[in-house]
Amino acid sequence: MMENVQITTEYITLQQLLKHVDAISSGGMVKWYLEENEVLVNGERENRRGRKLYEGDKVSVPELGEITVSR
């Protein structure tokens, strides 16, 4: 499944994105989620919850598919 997430700011953090797509229900879950699941940003594994995502970045989330950041 492919999804677009539109942002109105320069960037969105990985934590905000995961919360927005309902991968996590609260910010406190993000550290655990990133340790237990292989989340890829532009094809590379990412475990930093504060990773800044900009327009055009692609995030692959287990069971949710690929998410593209757009403006």
N, CA, C and O atoms as a GROMACS GRO file, in nm:
protein
  284
    1MET      N    1   0.084  -0.118   0.000
    1MET     CA    2   0.000   0.000   0.000
    1MET      C    3   0.088   0.125   0.000
    1MET      O    4   0.189   0.130   0.071
    2MET      N    5   0.051   0.222  -0.079
    2MET     CA    6   0.128   0.346  -0.089
    2MET      C    7   0.040   0.460  -0.041
    2MET      O    8  -0.077   0.471  -0.079
    3GLU      N    9   0.097   0.545   0.043
    3GLU     CA   10   0.020   0.656   0.100
    3GLU      C   11   0.104   0.782   0.092
    3GLU      O   12   0.226   0.777   0.104
    4ASN      N   13   0.037   0.895   0.073
    4ASN     CA   14   0.103   1.024   0.078
    4ASN      C   15   0.062   1.095   0.206
    4ASN      O   16  -0.055   1.093   0.244
    5VAL      N   17   0.159   1.157   0.272
    5VAL     CA   18   0.131   1.240   0.388
    5VAL      C   19   0.173   1.381   0.352
    5VAL      O   20   0.291   1.406   0.325
    6GLN      N   21   0.077   1.472   0.352
    6GLN     CA   22   0.107   1.610   0.318
    6GLN      C   23   0.145   1.688   0.442
    6GLN      O   24   0.081   1.676   0.547
    7ILE      N   25   0.252   1.767   0.429
    7ILE     CA   26   0.294   1.852   0.539
    7ILE      C   27   0.284   1.998   0.496
    7ILE      O   28   0.292   2.029   0.378
    8THR      N   29   0.267   2.084   0.593
    8THR     CA   30   0.259   2.227   0.563
    8THR      C   31   0.381   2.301   0.616
    8THR      O   32   0.394   2.422   0.598
    9THR      N   33   0.469   2.227   0.682
    9THR     CA   34   0.592   2.284   0.734
    9THR      C   35   0.709   2.233   0.651
    9THR      O   36   0.690   2.155   0.558
   10GLU      N   37   0.830   2.276   0.684
   10GLU     CA   38   0.948   2.234   0.608
   10GLU      C   39   0.974   2.084   0.622
   10GLU      O   40   1.017   2.019   0.527
   11TYR      N   41   0.947   2.029   0.741
   11TYR     CA   42   0.972   1.888   0.766
   11TYR      C   43   0.876   1.835   0.872
   11TYR      O   44   0.805   1.911   0.938
   12ILE      N   45   0.875   1.702   0.886
   12ILE     CA   46   0.800   1.635   0.991
   12ILE      C   47   0.897   1.532   1.051
   12ILE      O   48   0.978   1.474   0.979
   13THR      N   49   0.890   1.510   1.181
   13THR     CA   50   0.979   1.411   1.240
   13THR      C   51   0.921   1.272   1.219
   13THR      O   52   0.801   1.255   1.196
   14LEU      N   53   1.009   1.173   1.226
   14LEU     CA   54   0.965   1.034   1.210
   14LEU      C   55   0.860   1.000   1.314
   14LEU      O   56   0.762   0.931   1.284
   15GLN      N   57   0.878   1.046   1.436
   15GLN     CA   58   0.781   1.020   1.543
   15GLN      C   59   0.644   1.078   1.507
   15GLN      O   60   0.543   1.010   1.524
   16GLN      N   61   0.641   1.201   1.458
   16GLN     CA   62   0.514   1.263   1.419
   16GLN      C   63   0.447   1.187   1.305
   16GLN      O   64   0.325   1.169   1.304
   17LEU      N   65   0.528   1.142   1.209
   17LEU     CA   66   0.474   1.068   1.096
   17LEU      C   67   0.412   0.936   1.142
   17LEU      O   68   0.301   0.902   1.101
   18LEU      N   69   0.484   0.863   1.227
   18LEU     CA   70   0.432   0.734   1.275
   18LEU      C   71   0.303   0.753   1.353
   18LEU      O   72   0.213   0.669   1.345
   19LYS      N   73   0.293   0.860   1.428
   19LYS     CA   74   0.170   0.888   1.502
   19LYS      C   75   0.057   0.926   1.405
   19LYS      O   76  -0.057   0.885   1.423
   20HIS      N   77   0.091   1.003   1.304
   20HIS     CA   78  -0.008   1.048   1.205
   20HIS      C   79  -0.070   0.932   1.129
   20HIS      O   80  -0.190   0.935   1.099
   21VAL      N   81   0.009   0.830   1.097
   21VAL     CA   82  -0.043   0.716   1.021
   21VAL      C   83  -0.092   0.603   1.112
   21VAL      O   84  -0.121   0.493   1.066
   22ASP      N   85  -0.101   0.632   1.241
   22ASP     CA   86  -0.153   0.537   1.341
   22ASP      C   87  -0.068   0.411   1.358
   22ASP      O   88  -0.120   0.306   1.394
   23ALA      N   89   0.063   0.422   1.330
   23ALA     CA   90   0.152   0.310   1.358
   23ALA      C   91   0.175   0.300   1.509
   23ALA      O   92   0.194   0.191   1.563
   24ILE      N   93   0.172   0.416   1.576
   24ILE     CA   94   0.183   0.422   1.723
   24ILE      C   95   0.069   0.509   1.773
   24ILE      O   96   0.019   0.595   1.701
   25SER      N   97   0.028   0.486   1.898
   25SER     CA   98  -0.083   0.565   1.952
   25SER      C   99  -0.034   0.682   2.037
   25SER      O  100  -0.109   0.776   2.062
   26SER      N  101   0.092   0.676   2.082
   26SER     CA  102   0.146   0.787   2.161
   26SER      C  103   0.294   0.801   2.133
   26SER      O  104   0.360   0.708   2.087
   27GLY      N  105   0.347   0.918   2.161
   27GLY     CA  106   0.489   0.944   2.139
   27GLY      C  107   0.578   0.855   2.224
   27GLY      O  108   0.691   0.826   2.184
   28GLY      N  109   0.530   0.812   2.339
   28GLY     CA  110   0.608   0.727   2.426
   28GLY      C  111   0.635   0.588   2.369
   28GLY      O  112   0.727   0.520   2.413
   29MET      N  113   0.557   0.547   2.272
   29MET     CA  114   0.572   0.414   2.211
   29MET      C  115   0.678   0.411   2.101
   29MET      O  116   0.719   0.303   2.058
   30VAL      N  117   0.722   0.527   2.055
   30VAL     CA  118   0.805   0.532   1.935
   30VAL      C  119   0.940   0.462   1.952
   30VAL      O  120   0.984   0.393   1.861
   31LYS      N  121   1.004   0.477   2.066
   31LYS     CA  122   1.135   0.413   2.086
   31LYS      C  123   1.121   0.261   2.077
   31LYS      O  124   1.199   0.195   2.008
   32TRP      N  125   1.023   0.207   2.145
   32TRP     CA  126   0.997   0.063   2.139
   32TRP      C  127   0.964   0.020   1.997
   32TRP      O  128   1.017  -0.080   1.948
   33TYR      N  129   0.878   0.096   1.930
   33TYR     CA  130   0.834   0.061   1.795
   33TYR      C  131   0.954   0.053   1.699
   33TYR      O  132   0.963  -0.040   1.619
   34LEU      N  133   1.044   0.151   1.708
   34LEU     CA  134   1.159   0.154   1.618
   34LEU      C  135   1.259   0.042   1.650
   34LEU      O  136   1.329  -0.004   1.560
   35GLU      N  137   1.265   0.000   1.775
   35GLU     CA  138   1.353  -0.112   1.811
   35GLU      C  139   1.296  -0.245   1.762
   35GLU      O  140   1.372  -0.333   1.720
   36GLU      N  141   1.165  -0.260   1.766
   36GLU     CA  142   1.100  -0.387   1.734
   36GLU      C  143   1.063  -0.403   1.586
   36GLU      O  144   1.039  -0.515   1.541
   37ASN      N  145   1.059  -0.295   1.511
   37ASN     CA  146   1.016  -0.299   1.371
   37ASN      C  147   1.122  -0.237   1.281
   37ASN      O  148   1.191  -0.143   1.320
   38GLU      N  149   1.133  -0.290   1.162
   38GLU     CA  150   1.229  -0.238   1.066
   38GLU      C  151   1.164  -0.126   0.984
   38GLU      O  152   1.098  -0.152   0.884
   39VAL      N  153   1.184  -0.003   1.029
   39VAL     CA  154   1.133   0.114   0.960
   39VAL      C  155   1.246   0.166   0.870
   39VAL      O  156   1.357   0.191   0.917
   40LEU      N  157   1.215   0.182   0.743
   40LEU     CA  158   1.315   0.229   0.647
   40LEU      C  159   1.282   0.370   0.600
   40LEU      O  160   1.167   0.400   0.569
   41VAL      N  161   1.384   0.455   0.596
   41VAL     CA  162   1.370   0.589   0.539
   41VAL      C  163   1.460   0.594   0.417
   41VAL      O  164   1.582   0.580   0.429
   42ASN      N  165   1.401   0.613   0.301
   42ASN     CA  166   1.474   0.614   0.175
   42ASN      C  167   1.562   0.488   0.159
   42ASN      O  168   1.674   0.494   0.110
   43GLY      N  169   1.506   0.375   0.203
   43GLY     CA  170   1.573   0.246   0.185
   43GLY      C  171   1.672   0.208   0.294
   43GLY      O  172   1.728   0.098   0.289
   44GLU      N  173   1.695   0.295   0.393
   44GLU     CA  174   1.789   0.265   0.500
   44GLU      C  175   1.717   0.257   0.634
   44GLU      O  176   1.629   0.338   0.663
   45ARG      N  177   1.756   0.158   0.715
   45ARG     CA  178   1.694   0.140   0.846
   45ARG      C  179   1.714   0.266   0.930
   45ARG      O  180   1.823   0.324   0.933
   46GLU      N  181   1.609   0.306   1.000
   46GLU     CA  182   1.615   0.426   1.081
   46GLU      C  183   1.562   0.398   1.220
   46GLU      O  184   1.456   0.336   1.234
   47ASN      N  185   1.634   0.441   1.324
   47ASN     CA  186   1.587   0.422   1.461
   47ASN      C  187   1.587   0.551   1.541
   47ASN      O  188   1.570   0.549   1.663
   48ARG      N  189   1.606   0.664   1.473
   48ARG     CA  190   1.602   0.794   1.541
   48ARG      C  191   1.463   0.853   1.529
   48ARG      O  192   1.418   0.887   1.420
   49ARG      N  193   1.396   0.866   1.641
   49ARG     CA  194   1.258   0.917   1.638
   49ARG      C  195   1.251   1.061   1.591
   49ARG      O  196   1.148   1.104   1.538
   50GLY      N  197   1.357   1.138   1.610
   50GLY     CA  198   1.358   1.278   1.570
   50GLY      C  199   1.408   1.302   1.430
   50GLY      O  200   1.427   1.417   1.389
   51ARG      N  201   1.430   1.195   1.354
   51ARG     CA  202   1.476   1.208   1.215
   51ARG      C  203   1.383   1.300   1.139
   51ARG      O  204   1.262   1.277   1.136
   52LYS      N  205   1.438   1.404   1.077
   52LYS     CA  206   1.358   1.498   1.001
   52LYS      C  207   1.330   1.442   0.863
   52LYS      O  208   1.421   1.400   0.792
   53LEU      N  209   1.204   1.444   0.826
   53LEU     CA  210   1.161   1.394   0.695
   53LEU      C  211   1.115   1.514   0.612
   53LEU      O  212   1.034   1.595   0.657
   54TYR      N  213   1.167   1.522   0.493
   54TYR     CA  214   1.136   1.634   0.404
   54TYR      C  215   1.055   1.585   0.284
   54TYR      O  216   1.040   1.465   0.262
   55GLU      N  217   1.004   1.680   0.208
   55GLU     CA  218   0.928   1.648   0.088
   55GLU      C  219   1.007   1.552   0.000
   55GLU      O  220   1.125   1.574  -0.028
   56GLY      N  221   0.942   1.446  -0.044
   56GLY     CA  222   1.004   1.346  -0.130
   56GLY      C  223   1.061   1.227  -0.057
   56GLY      O  224   1.090   1.124  -0.119
   57ASP      N  225   1.078   1.237   0.076
   57ASP     CA  226   1.128   1.122   0.151
   57ASP      C  227   1.025   1.010   0.150
   57ASP      O  228   0.905   1.033   0.153
   58LYS      N  229   1.076   0.887   0.145
   58LYS     CA  230   0.990   0.769   0.144
   58LYS      C  231   1.019   0.687   0.269
   58LYS      O  232   1.134   0.657   0.301
   59VAL      N  233   0.912   0.652   0.341
   59VAL     CA  234   0.923   0.576   0.465
   59VAL      C  235   0.848   0.446   0.448
   59VAL      O  236   0.731   0.445   0.411
   60SER      N  237   0.915   0.336   0.475
   60SER     CA  238   0.854   0.204   0.468
   60SER      C  239   0.826   0.157   0.610
   60SER      O  240   0.918   0.143   0.691
   61VAL      N  241   0.698   0.132   0.638
   61VAL     CA  242   0.655   0.093   0.772
   61VAL      C  243   0.592  -0.046   0.764
   61VAL      O  244   0.502  -0.069   0.683
   62PRO      N  245   0.640  -0.140   0.849
   62PRO     CA  246   0.583  -0.275   0.846
   62PRO      C  247   0.431  -0.273   0.860
   62PRO      O  248   0.376  -0.201   0.944
   63GLU      N  249   0.364  -0.351   0.779
   63GLU     CA  250   0.218  -0.368   0.778
   63GLU      C  251   0.141  -0.246   0.728
   63GLU      O  252   0.020  -0.254   0.710
   64LEU      N  253   0.209  -0.133   0.706
   64LEU     CA  254   0.141  -0.015   0.652
   64LEU      C  255   0.185   0.017   0.510
   64LEU      O  256   0.113   0.082   0.436
   65GLY      N  257   0.304  -0.030   0.473
   65GLY     CA  258   0.354  -0.006   0.339
   65GLY      C  259   0.442   0.117   0.331
   65GLY      O  260   0.505   0.158   0.429
   66GLU      N  261   0.445   0.176   0.213
   66GLU     CA  262   0.532   0.290   0.188
   66GLU      C  263   0.456   0.422   0.198
   66GLU      O  264   0.345   0.436   0.146
   67ILE      N  265   0.517   0.518   0.265
   67ILE     CA  266   0.456   0.649   0.285
   67ILE      C  267   0.551   0.751   0.224
   67ILE      O  268   0.671   0.749   0.251
   68THR      N  269   0.497   0.841   0.142
   68THR     CA  270   0.576   0.946   0.080
   68THR      C  271   0.536   1.080   0.142
   68THR      O  272   0.418   1.110   0.156
   69VAL      N  273   0.637   1.157   0.179
   69VAL     CA  274   0.612   1.291   0.236
   69VAL      C  275   0.599   1.389   0.121
   69VAL      O  276   0.685   1.395   0.034
   70SER      N  277   0.492   1.467   0.121
   70SER     CA  278   0.471   1.566   0.016
   70SER      C  279   0.420   1.696   0.076
   70SER      O  280   0.376   1.700   0.191
   71ARG      N  281   0.426   1.800  -0.005
   71ARG     CA  282   0.380   1.933   0.040
   71ARG      C  283   0.266   1.980  -0.045
   71ARG      O  284   0.213   2.089  -0.024
   0.00000   0.00000   0.00000
